[in-house]
Amino acid sequence: MEVAEYDNIFANESTHFYYVAVHDCIIALIKRYAFKGSPLRILDAGCGTGFLAKKLKEFGDVEAVDMHDQAIQYARNRGLSVTKASVEKLPFAPETFDLLTSIDVIYHKFVEDDVEALRQFYSVLKPGGYLVLRVPAKPSLHSSHDHFVHTARRYERTDLRSKLKQVGFEIEVLTYCQGSLFIPAWVKARMDQQTATKQHSVIEHQSRWLNRAISAILKMENRMILAGFDIPTGIGLVTVCRKPLR
């Protein structure tokens, strides 16, 4: 990711509708599936600026890893324990964590083998532990933003399901998410492909009313996911997986 994008994310992460909605979804899924009341040992793999990892502290002790020095500095400024490491080579013993989150990480061009990253996640989870993962969806949505943030791959559900099962995970939830953003994202991708659009981030300051309105719509979608509704398409895929008990 471009260095400037970490500054941009840090400035907008607490208010921008995308992060508000994604974090709301992840926290809600953890409460539904992974958190049983006792403190968890948690790893946020690819923590970025650390905003989500800080929220995860309500569920237990949080460790984090990231590859980028700028991200690590921001995360440490939030009071997090962060190690510089690749998700393809996690510096932890097998069966260390009860919960692992990885949000918009394994899609990146610096992750050469996304299946190996999933194997690493599986290894460091305890039997019965949970993975909560989000990835960008639909190759047709590839846009100038993807170039800017170094997107190597966008996923179809069948592809992600196959890779998760290949590693050994039991899938409890696997659905598209942020479905109401699909059409605007599709239009933007088509426009970018037809014009010489400069690579740029779509994460930028929005008016308060627009943020609130879109956040409310996306949070309604999150409630549908929690109720078991399968979102038919979206800009992302979210999954809750479990490492089988022996």
N, C-alpha and C positions, 0 to 999 in steps of 0.2 A: 504494500500500500504506500502511496505517496506520503511523505513525512507530513505535509500540510494537512492531510486528511485526519491525522490523529488530533491535531489542534482543532480542526473543524468539528470532529466528533465530540471532543471534550467540551466544546462550547455549546453544543446543541443537544447532547445526549439526554439531559434531564427533561427537556421540553418537546423535542421533535416527535411528531406522531408515530414515526416508524419505531423509534426506540421505546417510546412509551408503550406501544402495543406489543412489541416483541417481548419486552421484559415482563409485562403483565401476563402474557401467555406462558412464559417459562416458569414464572413464580407460581401461577395457578396450577400448572401441571405437576410441579414438584409437590405442592401441598396435597394434590389429589392422589398421587401415586407413590412418591418416594419418602415423604416425611411422615413418620408414625408417632412423633412426639419426643423421641429421644434425639439428642444432638448427633448430627452426622459429620463424618469426615468427608470434605468436599474438595474436588479439583475443578477449577475453571480452566479448560485447556484452550488457550488462545484468548486471553482475557481482555485484549485491547487496552482501553484506558481504565478499566477496572470498575466501571459503574455498576454492572450487573454483579460482579464478584462481591462488591461491598454489600449489595442487597442480600446476597446469599448467606451472609453472616447470621441472619435470623434463624437459620436452620442448623448451624454448627460451626466447626472450624474450617476455614477456607484457605486452600493453597491455590496458587495460580501460576501459569506459565505463559510466556509469549516470546516471540523471536525478535521483536523490534525494540530497540533501546528507548525510543520515544514513548511507546506504549508502556513499557516497564516503568519509566520514570513517572508517568501520570498515575499508574496504578499504585506505585509505592507512595506517592503523595496522598493517596486516599487511605493510607494505612494498611495496605495489603502486603502479604508475604508473596513475593513474585520471584520466580526463577526463570532465567533465560534458557529456553529449550524449545526444540521442535516437537510438534505433536506426533511426528514419526519416530521420535526417540525420547520418550518421557523418562526423566531421571528419578523414578520412584520404583520401589519394590513391588512385585506382583501382589495383588489382593490388599491394597492399601486403603482404598476409598469406598465409601458407601454410595456416593453420588458423584457423577462426572457430568459437567455441562460443557458444551462446545457450540458456540453460536456464531454462525457465518465464519467458519475457519477452514474446513477441509476443502472448500471450493477453490482455495487460493493457489496461484501458480507456484508458490514456494513449497506447497505440499505436493511432492512429486507422485506419491502413491497414497491415495485416499484410503484404500483398503488397509494398508499398513498402519495408518493413523487409527483406523477403527480397531485393528488388532491391539494396538497399544492401549486404547481405551478399555478394551475387554480385559487385557492383562492386569491393569492396575486396579480394576474394580474387584471388590469382594464378591464371592458367590451370593447371589440375591441382590447385588447392587444395581443401581439404575444409571442409565445414560439418557440425558435429555439433550437432543441435538437439533439444530436448525441449519438448513442450507438454502441457498438461492435455487429457485425452481425454473424450469422451462427454458431450454436453449433459445427459443424464439424471442425471449425477452432480453437477449444480450444487447447492451447499449453502450454509449460513450462512458457511462458511469462504470460499467464492468471493466472497460479498458483502464479507467483511472484507478480502480481499486484492485487491479491485477487478477480479475476473475479468470480462472482456467477452465472451470466447468460449472454448468448449471444442470440440475438433476430432474429427471422424471421419477415419478414414484416407484415404478417397477425397477428402475436401476438402483435406487437407494435401498429398496427392500431386498434385492438380490445381494447387495454388498453386506448389509447387516446380517443376513442369514448365513452368508458365507463365513463370516467371522464367528458366528455362534450365538448371536443375540436372539432373545425372544422378544418379538415386537408386540407391544401393548397398544400403542397409538402410532399411526403413520398417516398424516393427512396434509394436504396443501393448506396454506395459511395466508392471511392478508389477501383474500380473494377479491375484495372490492377494489384493490389497487391494480388488478390484472389488466383491465382495459386501458387505463392511463399509461401503464408501463409498456403495454404492447404498442400503443400509438407512438410513444416516445422512441421505442426501439426501431420502428419502421421509419420514423422521421430521421433518426440518426443514420440509418443505413442508406437513405436516399440523399443525404446532404453531407457536406464535409464538416460535421459537428466536432468542435474541439472537445477533447477528453475533459470531463468535468464531473464533479460530485453532485448528486441530487440532494445531498444532505445540506440544507441551508436554513437560515432563520425564516420562520413562517409567522404569520400574524396569529395572535392568541386565539381568535375565534376559529380560524381554519384548523389550527392544531387541535382544539377542543372538539370540533365537529368530526374530523377524521378519526381522532383517537376514540371517540365514543362509538363510531361505526365498527372500528377494528376490535374494540373490546367486546362488542356484541358478538362478533365472529368467534372470539376466544371463548365466550360462554357456550356457544354452539359446539365448539370442539370438546369442551369439558363434558357436555351433555351427550357426547358420542356421535355427533353429527359429522359426516365426512364432507369436508369442503371439496368440491369437484375440481377446482383449479385455483391458482394463486401465484403470488410472486415468490413464495417460499414453501418449503416442506419442513414440518416439525414432527419429531418422533420421540416417543418414550420407549426405551428398550430395557430389558432386564437380563443380567447375566444369570444363567440358570444355577440353582442350588445343586450341590453335588448329590 
